[in-house]
Amino acid sequence: EARPRTGRTHQIRAHLAGAGFPLLGDTLYGGPEVVSVAGKQIAVTRHLLHARSLSFFHPETGEACTVAAPLPEDFKSIVSCLQLPSGLF
């Protein structure tokens, strides 16, 4: 989970890569394009970063707004191969 403080482009990607944890599929910041899981090679065709929800204050009304989005199908298939603990997604 990441909670960026600004809307700067690439903020999460750059900070994680700088800390030695580039995103899977993020070739711009050194992330691997292929992951080996249980002896299988899994191709990652894009960086695996997804905003589950975004919250902001409406610029005109000041009302708190939250927009949520489910995981994309290609993301779900890669996550399922990684055998992560249930409840993370």
ABEGO torsion letter per residue (X at the ends): XBBBABABBGAAAAAAAAAGBBBBGBAAAGBBABBBBGGBBBBBABBBBBBABBBBBBAAAGBBBBBBBBBBAAAAAAAAAAGBBBGAX
